[in-house]
Amino acid sequence: MRAVVQRVSKASVDVDGQTVAAVGRGLVVLVGVGRGDTEEDARYLAEKVVHLRIFPDEDDKLNRSVLDIGGAVLAVSQFTLWGDCRKGRRPSFVDAAPSDQARCLYEAFLQALRDHGVPVETGVFKETMAVHLTNDGPVTILLDSRKAF
């Protein structure tokens, strides 16, 4: 599984012009499920997300996690994180998991976040969404459960 993690002061998701989810201070996590990913990948990624120390402490050092600050996570499924652009001009998505598998593992990721006690809001799986966010910092981190980067 892959994730783009952004530290935000606020964020929301709209579907068909209606806001379906919103958070204040916390994280926006764009999540992509790849072929061959498992529930272990979902748990690993959730563990990594909730413990990432990317919020400042009293000395302005990045020493606090979303758990430490009492923040929330807005998680949005995004298969395009598996787009392979190494060849040609159109991304190939053959490495993205099939929809049923992706939904299952995305939901496992959400549950793993909740199991850590983090408030979680979500986009709508397989819908076209408008994600609005104010990136705080900006701070953006890339994660991969296979540790490819």
C-alpha positions as CSV (number, residue, x, y, z in Angstrom):
1,M,0.0,0.0,0.0
2,R,1.1,3.5,-0.7
3,A,0.2,6.8,1.0
4,V,0.7,10.5,0.5
5,V,0.5,12.0,4.0
6,Q,-0.1,15.8,4.3
7,R,-0.1,17.7,7.5
8,V,-3.1,20.0,7.4
9,S,-4.7,22.8,9.4
10,K,-8.1,21.8,7.8
11,A,-9.4,19.7,5.0
12,S,-12.6,18.5,3.5
13,V,-14.0,16.2,0.7
14,D,-16.9,17.1,-1.5
15,V,-18.9,14.6,-3.7
16,D,-21.3,16.1,-6.2
17,G,-21.0,19.5,-4.6
18,Q,-21.8,18.2,-1.1
19,T,-19.2,18.1,1.8
20,V,-19.1,14.4,2.9
21,A,-16.1,14.7,5.3
22,A,-14.1,17.4,7.1
23,V,-11.3,17.6,9.7
24,G,-9.4,20.4,11.4
25,R,-5.8,20.0,12.5
26,G,-4.4,16.6,11.5
27,L,-3.6,14.7,8.4
28,V,-4.9,14.1,4.9
29,V,-3.9,10.6,3.8
30,L,-4.3,9.6,0.1
31,V,-4.2,5.8,0.1
32,G,-3.5,3.5,-2.8
33,V,-3.8,-0.3,-2.7
34,G,-1.6,-2.4,-4.9
35,R,-1.9,-5.9,-6.3
36,G,-0.6,-8.3,-3.7
37,D,-1.2,-6.0,-0.7
38,T,-2.6,-7.7,2.4
39,E,-4.2,-6.7,5.7
40,E,-0.6,-6.7,7.1
41,D,0.2,-3.9,4.7
42,A,-2.9,-2.0,5.9
43,R,-1.9,-2.4,9.6
44,Y,1.7,-1.4,8.9
45,L,0.6,1.7,7.0
46,A,-1.9,2.8,9.7
47,E,0.8,2.2,12.4
48,K,3.2,4.4,10.5
49,V,0.7,7.1,9.9
50,V,-0.5,7.5,13.5
51,H,3.0,7.6,14.9
52,L,4.7,9.8,12.3
53,R,6.3,12.7,14.2
54,I,5.5,15.5,11.8
55,F,3.9,18.0,14.2
56,P,6.0,20.6,16.0
57,D,6.7,20.5,19.8
58,E,7.2,23.5,22.0
59,D,10.7,23.9,20.5
60,D,9.3,23.8,17.0
61,K,11.0,20.4,16.3
62,L,9.0,17.8,14.5
63,N,8.5,15.5,17.5
64,R,4.7,15.0,17.8
65,S,2.3,12.6,16.0
66,V,-1.3,13.1,15.1
67,L,-2.0,11.0,18.3
68,D,0.1,13.4,20.4
69,I,-1.8,16.5,19.2
70,G,-5.3,15.0,19.3
71,G,-5.7,15.5,15.6
72,A,-7.8,13.7,13.0
73,V,-7.2,11.8,9.8
74,L,-9.1,12.4,6.5
75,A,-8.4,9.3,4.4
76,V,-9.1,9.2,0.7
77,S,-8.8,6.2,-1.5
78,Q,-6.7,7.0,-4.6
79,F,-5.7,4.2,-7.0
80,T,-3.7,6.6,-9.1
81,L,-0.9,6.3,-6.6
82,W,-0.1,3.1,-8.4
83,G,0.1,4.9,-11.8
84,D,3.3,3.9,-13.6
85,C,4.6,6.7,-15.8
86,R,8.0,5.3,-16.7
87,K,6.9,4.4,-20.2
88,G,4.9,6.6,-22.6
89,R,2.7,9.5,-21.6
90,R,-0.4,7.8,-20.1
91,P,0.0,6.2,-16.7
92,S,-0.5,2.4,-16.5
93,F,-2.6,1.2,-13.5
94,V,-1.9,-2.5,-13.9
95,D,-0.3,-2.6,-10.5
96,A,-3.3,-1.1,-8.7
97,A,-5.4,-3.7,-6.9
98,P,-8.8,-4.7,-8.3
99,S,-11.7,-2.6,-6.8
100,D,-13.1,-5.3,-4.5
101,Q,-9.6,-6.1,-3.0
102,A,-8.8,-2.3,-2.8
103,R,-12.1,-1.6,-0.9
104,C,-11.4,-4.3,1.6
105,L,-7.9,-3.2,2.4
106,Y,-8.8,0.5,2.4
107,E,-11.5,-0.4,5.0
108,A,-8.9,-2.5,7.0
109,F,-6.6,0.6,6.9
110,L,-9.4,2.8,8.3
111,Q,-10.2,0.4,11.0
112,A,-6.5,0.1,12.0
113,L,-6.4,3.9,12.3
114,R,-9.5,3.9,14.5
115,D,-8.1,1.1,16.6
116,H,-5.3,3.5,17.6
117,G,-8.0,6.0,18.8
118,V,-7.6,8.5,16.0
119,P,-10.8,10.2,14.7
120,V,-11.1,9.2,11.0
121,E,-13.2,10.9,8.3
122,T,-13.2,9.4,4.8
123,G,-14.0,10.2,1.2
124,V,-16.3,8.0,-0.8
125,F,-14.7,4.9,-2.4
126,K,-14.8,4.9,-6.2
127,E,-16.4,8.4,-6.4
128,T,-15.0,11.5,-8.1
129,M,-14.1,13.7,-5.2
130,A,-12.9,17.3,-4.7
131,V,-10.4,17.3,-1.9
132,H,-9.8,20.7,-0.3
133,L,-6.9,21.1,2.1
134,T,-4.7,23.7,3.7
135,N,-1.3,22.0,3.9
136,D,0.4,23.1,7.1
137,G,4.1,23.7,6.6
138,P,3.9,22.5,3.9
139,V,4.7,19.0,5.1
140,T,4.1,16.0,2.8
141,I,5.5,12.5,3.3
142,L,5.4,9.5,1.0
143,L,4.9,6.0,2.5
144,D,5.0,2.6,1.0
145,S,4.3,-0.6,3.0
146,R,6.8,-2.5,0.7
147,K,9.4,0.1,1.7
148,A,10.0,0.9,-2.0
149,F,10.8,4.5,-0.9
